Amino acid sequence: MLKRLFFITTTALLSFSLSAEGHDSGDTAWILTSTALVLFMTLPGLSLFYAGLVRSKNAISVLMQCFAIACIVSIAWVVYGYSLAFTEGNAFIGGTSAFFLTALGRDTLAPGTTMPHSLFVIFQMTFAIITPALVVGAFAERMKFGAMCIFSLLWFTAVYIPACHMIWGGGYLADVKDFAGGLVVHLTCGVGALVTALVLGPRKGFPSTAMPPHNRTMVITGAAMLWVGWFGFNAGSSWAADGLAGMAMLVTHISAATAAFTWMSIEWIKGGKPTLVGIATGMVAGLATITPAAGSVGPEGALLIGLMAGIICFYATQAVKGLFGIDDSLDVFPVHGVGGIIGIIMVSFVGVQGGFLGSSAGETWLPMEQFLIQLKGILVIGLWTAIASWIILKLTGLLTPLRVTEEEELEGLDVTEHEERSYDLT
């Protein structure tokens, strides 16, 4: 009797979980949640993080930029972005068969998954949204809003989509191990940010004039949202509610915590004070660095990657602004670009099963052989992003001025670009 009851119960649960078309309700529920978490990273997480880091006269402009990019990229993703990224084409770009998401049925499965195709589309859309939004940190406080809109659309089209297709769409770099976006997201936004900062030039007064964050409470609030939302970013990339998702979530948290504590400790050891902005920036570096490796490393590997992120990204921020004098306003390249490179490289050694430190939870490959594949990915994506970003900026500059005037910059973009103030205190 008990065996029969167990059989009936199990059959009922399986029938609930797996529909006739092969949908798994548990996997679908997790990716639905992950999609919301990734969008939560951008709106409001990244928006508040960036807005708090700039001066009060430019906070509205940063919030507007992040929000507008979410709208622009969402529309472009539906019209042509998804098709060019994920449908069959050539080695560098997809085809046109899914323009406007034609023939996307409500109950059709995404290839190789147990979730609806529509869910795969919007999950990938959230990655496409946050990548150009991250570049905002490089040109904060000086780019005109109209120029930002044009640049972001063109950059999404010419940089993000080809990178996505080459790595995740079965293209030229399909052999690269990039679980959730070390190259597709972080290297592209980092290199794009560096080129943008160089083309635009520094903010007026940089580096002699102090430009401290205007609202550190806003910074840590946004950073906390990024930390939580990143679980959807990495663990959602497993495509299922399974052990891979659980391990990806665990190693993501370990790396973030380790990098944040390491960054704070370096500040302290160097004779300064442990700062809120420092610990928050270190956390973001840890998240960016673990992203490509979250699907293959274990806890020991995450500790190592987090430690490396905290140390290397800290000194990279010092070098970009101090040594090279580049005004990457909110440290996009040293945190995301450098972090993405570290993670991509370390996958080769700590992501291989039975590899360095014995920290792997992943596949089996020859570390040096995979390292060369990863290095090729870094060079191809990095070089293409740099060239395309420069061309896009020059093209945008022909259509509209790239940056505000000196008088407008001194007054602040909130008023000159949007006729609004962040704080209207009377």
Phi, psi and omega in degrees: 000316180295320179296320180294319179297318179297318180297316181296317180296315180297317179297320179296317180295318179294322179295325178289320185286319184247115178283175181298331181276356180099006178291141173250117185294328178292313177298316181298317180298320180293318181288327171302314178295317180298321179299316178296322180295319181292318177294327176299329177298322182275308181237099019252356191305296182297322181302312180290321179300310180292317182297324178290333183280339180269175177286156188301331182286354181237007184294316179299320183299320180292317178300318178296318181298312180297319182292317181295320178299320178301321180288312183299311184292324179301314180294314181296326179297319179291315186293310185214340188298310181299317182298314182289337180273321193237354176267166184291130178213238175246196185290342188242341181207150180279189183260189185254008189293339182246024174304138183060018180055040180297145177064023177273103182281157181293324187251006178287146181272145169292137183306131176077011181228176175246025180241160180298146179299323179300325180290321176300320181299313184282330175298313178293331177299321182294328174293318179296329180288312188288335185295305175293334177295326177296328180296336179309325183297339182279324184251014180305141173079008180210349180267139178293147184296318179298318178296322178299318181296314180294312181301314184297319179294313181293322181293317175303319184288315189266342181248302186296312185299311177299320178298317179298315181293317182299325185260309185262344183261014178080024183268213190302326184249033184297338180278351178290137177270101180223087191300311186225013170125030176299320176266311186300320183257300194281319178291318180298312181291326180293312179292319176301321179294317181297314179297318180298316179298322179291317182291316182288328185085169185286162172295153179297126181099348179284135001259006187287328182267130178292135179230067185288157175303141184273340184211094183288336174295320176294321180300309184288330176295313177296320179297319178297322177293322176298316181301312181292315183295333182294340175297324175290322179302309185270306182293332177291337181287359174284342182069007182204159174270081188219190182296327177297318178296319179297316179292321178299321178293317181298310184291330176298314181293318180299313181296316180298314181295318181294314180295319180297314180293322179295313180301312179300319182294321179297315177305315183293312182296325181289000176101001178265202178249147174292122187251154178293318179297322179296312182293326179290318179294320176299321178299316179297321177298319178296322178292315180298321185287326181280343187307310181289343185255357188298336181270000184226336182269162175253189184302319180296317177298323179294322176299315181295314181296319178296319178297314179297319179299315181298319183281305187292316181292327176300309183287335175294321178296321178295320184289316184299312182277315186279309185282316184261348177067030180265127182270069168281092198313310186245027171061045182290312182295310183294334180271306185273314181295308179293318178299317178298320179296315179302311182297317179299318180292316185291337175306321184301328189253322181257355179266346181279137183298128182075018185272204185308131182069357184061030189265004189282145168237017191247218187270184177246128174205169177277118187307311182292325177295316179291326178302318179295324177294316179297318180297319176301317178299316179300314183293315182294309182293318181296315181293315179298318180297317181297313182294311183296320180298317180297314180297316181297319179296317179295319178296316178299321179296335176285335183270326182200151177303138182286319185236159180290165177288167180299320179295318179293322179295320179294322179287328180109142185287339179302315182277314187288330182260335188228353181054041177221159177238144179295320183226115179252078184267131180237000000 
